Amino acid sequence: MSFRPTAELAGGRNVRWRALEGDGLEHLTLRTDANGFRAEAALIGEREGRRFGATYRIDCDPDFMVRAFEITTTDGRGLAMTRRDGAWHDSARGHLPAFDGCIDIDLSATPFTNTLPIRRCSWQPGQQRRIAMLFVPFDSFEPFVTEQVYTCLAPRLFRFETADGSFTAELPVDEDGLVMDYPSLFQRL
């Protein structure tokens, strides 16, 4: 199975999703250069009665391995981390050994981060991978490690599961590996 080459995103690509749980909208821009790509997005929404606004930036190498990310909310909260030599760091605490082994990140308020392991890995239908993720919930910005399971069901169709089986979703993706529909959570516009 193959996706469109990353180089074909050189002119940039804009994608939007709407939240299906509460109100919300995300506008994402992808840009590439010789060093990889950058995803930048703005999100607005409301969850559990709380309104929020946030931006995020994710920098990856050409193979979709995350090098750095930053999240900032309109109320001044934020988190920035970098990955160097397989280890995660932040400016306040330095090396964060709890996240060693995590290549991919999962930002809770966006379907975009599902693209990272989908594009980073080579897939055949029926193939399954268990992946340690650096998960960032948008309510607290306190990251933690979670295991997720991705299964390639067919070309451009993946099943996402939490390792404990408490959540499962089938994710159709486009020619760039971007989620089209995330049942009960997000829908592409």
Beta strands, then each sheet from edge to edge (+ up, - down):
strand 1: 13-19
strand 2: 23-33
strand 3: 36-47
strand 4: 50-60
strand 5: 66-73
strand 6: 78-84
strand 7: 87-90
strand 8: 94-95
strand 9: 104-107
strand 10: 128-136
strand 11: 144-154
strand 12: 157-162
strand 13: 168-172
strand 14: 181-182
strand 15: 186-188
sheet 1: 8+ 7- 6+ 5- 4+ 3- 2+ 1- 15+ 14-
sheet 2: 9+ 10+ 11- 12+ 13-
end
